[in-house]
């Protein structure tokens, strides 16, 4: 009998600890805040919080802990609510002015450059956003893709700092968004229509750098708010998912996530070694209301920890 009571107490304590940890993250999601480490890191994997919640419910059931059962069911309901895709979407109804294919890829310090070249040659996107394209990556892309993609906007840098935009369309210069890592911009002439292009690569929410991550996402939100009333593509490695308040505020500036428009709101893009089984969607192509998305695909590339994202977009008249 004492052993039974001891086992019941252990089940209650362990279940309570699981529920408490999940409650902190779900509470921050409910309050629309990313809070402090480790909350931003855990928010990236919010759907996986169903696992400790389910385990806690099992322990509460075995221990006949009725308060815990109510607590766990409430957490499951909140998680199910938040797992739904964020925000409302609407399709533009104006006639199609142009169609274009857009690819974004983080090549992890340039290591995935060769694999990216192969994908670009196979898929033939019209615009390519490349993050972590350091000096050797930049040179290799110019050597191998310079003829097919003669137009580019680059912020050169070593390691993860370099990034660039490649385009079949003519590009006019545009100021980059300031950031720790390069975030170049340009204006593309897409069949006679001006489309603002902006690469996104804010710092990741590492311990001790969460405030920097928030500031750089805030800069992208402010940029989007200034430009979302005209055709705009904001693409790259955002180091954030729809479960991060800082990323939702970028969407709230008037943008839609192309992957969600195409029916892939939670397909993981990182880390590539465990995706699509386990991961988070932190690579995005965000579009203004002028665009619809016909198709989105996440592509596996060798030698990088990110999957590439390829989307097929239509630019509509009138947005």
PEKAJO-V610792 format. One record per residue. N is the residue number from 1. SS is DSSP state (H for helix, E for strand, L for the rest). NEAR is the number of other ideal C-beta (glycine too) atoms within 12 Angstrom. Layout:
# PEKAJO-V610792
n->(N;N)
ss->(SS;SS)
near->(NEAR;NEAR)
This chain:
# PEKAJO-V610792
n->(1;2;3;4;5;6;7;8;9;10;11;12;13;14;15;16;17;18;19;20;21;22;23;24;25;26;27;28;29;30;31;32;33;34;35;36;37;38;39;40;41;42;43;44;45;46;47;48;49;50;51;52;53;54;55;56;57;58;59;60;61;62;63;64;65;66;67;68;69;70;71;72;73;74;75;76;77;78;79;80;81;82;83;84;85;86;87;88;89;90;91;92;93;94;95;96;97;98;99;100;101;102;103;104;105;106;107;108;109;110;111;112;113;114;115;116;117;118;119;120;121;122;123;124;125;126;127;128;129;130;131;132;133;134;135;136;137;138;139;140;141;142;143;144;145;146;147;148;149;150;151;152;153;154;155;156;157;158;159;160;161;162;163;164;165;166;167;168;169;170;171;172;173;174;175;176;177;178;179;180;181;182;183;184;185;186;187;188;189;190;191;192;193;194;195;196;197;198;199;200;201;202;203;204;205;206;207;208;209;210;211;212;213;214;215;216;217;218;219;220;221;222;223;224;225;226;227;228;229;230;231;232;233;234;235;236;237;238;239;240;241;242;243;244;245;246;247;248;249;250;251;252;253;254;255;256;257;258;259;260;261;262;263;264;265;266;267;268;269;270;271;272;273;274;275;276;277;278;279;280;281;282;283;284;285;286;287;288;289;290;291;292;293;294;295;296;297;298;299;300;301;302;303;304;305;306;307;308;309;310;311;312;313;314;315;316;317;318;319)
ss->(L;H;H;H;H;H;H;H;H;H;H;H;H;H;H;H;H;H;H;H;H;H;H;H;H;H;H;H;H;H;L;L;L;L;L;L;L;L;H;H;H;H;H;L;L;H;H;H;H;H;H;H;H;H;H;H;H;H;H;H;H;H;L;L;L;H;H;H;H;H;H;H;H;H;H;H;H;H;H;H;H;H;H;L;L;L;L;L;L;L;L;L;L;L;L;E;E;E;E;E;E;E;E;E;E;E;L;L;L;L;L;L;H;H;H;H;H;H;H;H;H;H;H;L;L;L;E;E;E;E;E;L;L;L;H;H;H;H;H;H;H;H;H;H;H;L;L;L;L;L;E;E;E;E;E;L;L;L;L;L;L;L;E;E;E;E;E;L;L;L;E;E;E;E;L;L;L;L;L;L;L;L;L;L;E;E;E;E;E;E;L;L;E;E;E;E;E;E;E;E;L;L;L;L;L;L;L;L;L;H;H;H;H;H;H;H;H;H;H;H;H;H;H;H;H;H;H;L;L;L;L;E;E;E;E;E;E;L;L;L;L;L;L;L;H;H;H;H;H;H;H;L;L;L;L;E;E;H;H;H;H;L;L;L;L;L;L;L;L;E;L;L;L;L;L;L;L;L;L;E;L;L;E;E;E;E;E;L;L;L;E;E;E;E;E;E;E;E;E;L;L;L;L;L;L;E;L;E;E;E;E;E;E;E;E;E;L;L;L)
near->(7;8;9;13;13;13;17;22;18;18;27;28;20;25;35;24;21;31;38;21;24;38;29;25;39;36;24;30;34;22;17;19;23;34;26;21;22;20;32;39;29;30;43;36;32;38;34;27;35;25;20;32;36;22;26;39;32;21;30;33;21;20;27;18;27;15;17;33;25;17;28;36;21;24;38;29;19;27;34;17;18;32;24;18;26;31;22;14;23;15;20;25;14;19;14;23;24;29;22;39;33;51;46;51;54;46;47;31;26;35;26;34;38;23;29;44;33;23;33;38;19;17;26;21;38;35;47;47;53;53;54;42;50;31;23;22;42;33;19;28;38;25;16;21;33;18;13;22;34;15;29;33;37;34;37;25;28;19;22;33;28;35;49;48;49;43;38;28;33;24;29;19;18;25;19;31;37;20;34;24;37;40;42;39;40;37;29;38;23;35;19;13;28;25;39;40;50;47;49;44;49;43;32;36;37;17;15;14;21;30;21;23;37;31;21;35;45;26;31;44;34;21;33;37;21;22;32;30;16;23;38;43;49;48;51;51;48;51;44;44;46;37;41;42;33;40;43;29;28;43;39;23;29;29;42;41;42;43;39;31;34;30;18;28;28;31;32;31;44;37;25;34;19;17;28;21;11;17;27;40;40;45;51;55;49;49;47;37;30;38;47;34;38;24;23;36;30;34;31;29;37;23;24;36;32;45;42;44;48;40;44;31;40;33;39;26;18;17;27)
